[in-house]
């Protein structure tokens, strides 16, 4: 399949790109940074999804909106940029699935204010997209990861005190790795044919953890 992924130079986006490439899909990446992926089935466009003009790419079958920032014009990039990408590439005769990378904080509110607002907006926009893209017999869903072992969270991973505290906030006592999130992305966009309009929470039980006092 012809897969377009934003934010492919590190973390979750890169892991998703490598997952699809390993299974011989044609992958196109858009990121504001240069890519280190070396694969004949990979094409990279270096541009900012909100501030730059997006390249013309036809017949996308799977669109994965992964690119995002934290405390850097969150509403513009995470929400408006994602809308810009989706409206340009998502509604075409070849589209089969659209996926949005939101955040557990879209449900809990436990993050920086503009980041939470941007990701909550992504989930709401996904539901709108699912209604419109259904006319093309395609699905649209979101994933909302909690803590993920990646470069963005390096300051927590490097601090035993911080890391112990965040792990203690989960039921399973761990964070997900980027490869697991990539597996979710592949399943939802390729294997799944019937779920649409849903946001999948992948947070090791952080949102549901509750201490019962009697």
N, C-alpha and C positions, 0 to 999 in steps of 0.2 A: 504494500500500500504506500501511497504518497502521504507522508506525515510531516506536518509543520509544528515545530516546538519552539516556544520563546524561552529565552533565558537558559541557554544550553552550555554555557562555559564553565559552570561549576554546580555542585550540590545536586539537588533533586532533578533539575532540568538536564544536566549532563548524564545522570544515571538513566533517565528515561530515554534519552537519545541513544545511549549505548545499548539499552535493552532492545529497542526496535532494530538497531543496526545488526545486533547479534542474530536476529531472526530474519535478516535480509530484506528489511523494508527500506524504501527510499526516504531518507530523513533530511529535512531542511531546517536549519537552525537560524534564529534571529536573536542577536544579543549585542549589547553596546560594546562588548569586549571581543578581542580576537579569540578564536577557538583552538584548542589543542587536539581536537578529534581528528584523527587521520584515517579516513575510510573512504573508499571510492563511491559509496552510496550516500555520502554526507556532503551537503552544500551549506556553506555558512554565509550569512549576510550580517555585516557589522553595522547595526544602527539601533537607536533608541526607539522603543515602540511608541512613545508619546511625542517626543520632540522632533523626530526625524520623519521624512517621507518613507513609507513602507514600500518594499520592492513589489513589483508585479509578479505574482506566482499563481498559476492557474491549476484548477482541478485538484485541490487539496481534498484528501479523503478523511484524514484525521487531523484535527486541530487541537493542540494542547497548549493552553494558556498558562505558562509557568512563571514568566518573568515578573519580578517584583522587587521592591525596595523596602527599607525600614527607616523611618525618620528622614526620608529624603524625597519630599514631594509625593507622599504616599498616595494621595487621592488622584493626582495627575497620572502617575505611572501605573499603580496597581489597579485602579478602577478605570480611569479614562483611557489609558493606554490599552488595557485589556479589551475594552469596548471597541476601540479603534481597530485592533487586530481582528476581532471576531466579525465585525461588520464588513471588513474588507475580504476576509478569506472564508468565513464560515458558511455563508449562504450561497452555495454553488451546487450544480447538479450532481457533482461527484461526492459530496460530503456524506459521511456515514456516522461520524461521532465528533463531538466537541467536549473537551474536558477543561475544567478550571481548577487551578490550584489555589484554594482559599486558605483558611487557617482555623484551627480550633478556637482561636480568640474571637472569631466571628460569632461564635455561640456564647462564649463565657464573658467576653469583654475584658479579659485579663491581659491587656497589652497596652501599648502606647495609643492614645486616643485616635489619631489620624489613621494609624495602621488598622486598628479595629474597624473604624468606619469604612475604610477602603475594602477590607476583606468581607465585611458584612454586605457591602454593596455588590461585590463580586457574586456572592451567593444569590442575592435577589436578582441580579442581572441574568445569572445562569437559568433561573426559573423562567424568565421572560424568553430567553433564547430557546429553551426546550419547547415552549409552545410554538414558536415560529418555525424552528427547524424541523418540527414534526411533519410539516407539509412536504418535506423532502425525504421523509421516512428515516430520519436520522435521530440520534439520541444526543442529549446534552446533560452532563452531570458535573459535580464538583467533588474534590477530595479536600478534607480539612485536617491536615496533619497537626499533631501537637508537637512535642519536642522531637527534633530530628538531629541525628549526629551528622553535622555538616559544618562547612567553613563559617557560615553565618553565626553559628553558636559556639565558635571556638573559645571565646572568653569564658564561657560556662564550663566547657569541657576541660579547660586548663586549670580550673579552680576546683579542688576536691570539695571544699565547703559548699560552693554554689551547686555543683553537680549532685552532691548528696542531697541537698535540699530539694532540687527539682525532681529527682528520682523518687523521693519520698512522697511527692505530690501525686504519683501515679499508683494505680492498683497493682500493676505488674512489676514495678520497680525498675523500669528501663525506658529508654527512648528507642524509636525506630531508626533504622539506617536508611540511606537513600536508595539502596537496592530494593528494599521492601516496598517503598513508596512507588518505585518504578514498576514493580510487579502489579500493584494496585492499578496504576495508570494503564498498563497494558490490558489487564483484565476488563476494566470498565470500557475501554475504547474498542477493543477487538473481540473479546469473548462475549461480553455482554451485548445482547440484542434487544432486551425488553425493559430494562430499568432506565428511566429518564426523569429529569427534573429533581434528582436527589443529591443531597450533600452527604458524603460518607466521612464520618469522624474516625480518625486514626490516631488515637492519643494515649494508648496504653491504659485507658481507664481514668485519665486525669479528671475529666469533667464530671464523671459519675462518683468519684471517690467521696465517701461521706462516713464520718465516725458516728456510730450509734451510741448515745449516752442514755443510761437507764438508772 
